[in-house]
Amino acid sequence: MMSMNPFLWLIDTVISVYFWIILAMVILSWLVAFNVVNRSNPYVRQIGQALEKLTEPLLRPIRRFLPDLGGIDISPIVLLIGLQFFGMLVRWVFFSLGWA
């Protein structure tokens, strides 16, 4: 089994965890929008606030550059694509330099 560079592993893990956090935020927003869960529930509110605080710092700048599409927010999709691109770029740099 080939061992991975610990820095590459850390970057890859952080990107993967953040990917799932964004996905959880999107799913929770859909559940709230379709009245499956209620934001007045203290547990749902806490989870929503935590996910918002984790994702908003990266989503806010993306939203400033995107056009207004009515009620559709595609900033999470742009961020997920950007995270995947960044992860592949980091892996490519590590492997091309022989650090992996």
Summary of the structure (lengths in Angstrom):
residues: 100
radius of gyration: 16.8
end to end distance: 13.2
largest distance: 52.1
contacts: 229
relative contact order: 0.16
helix: 74%
strand: 0%
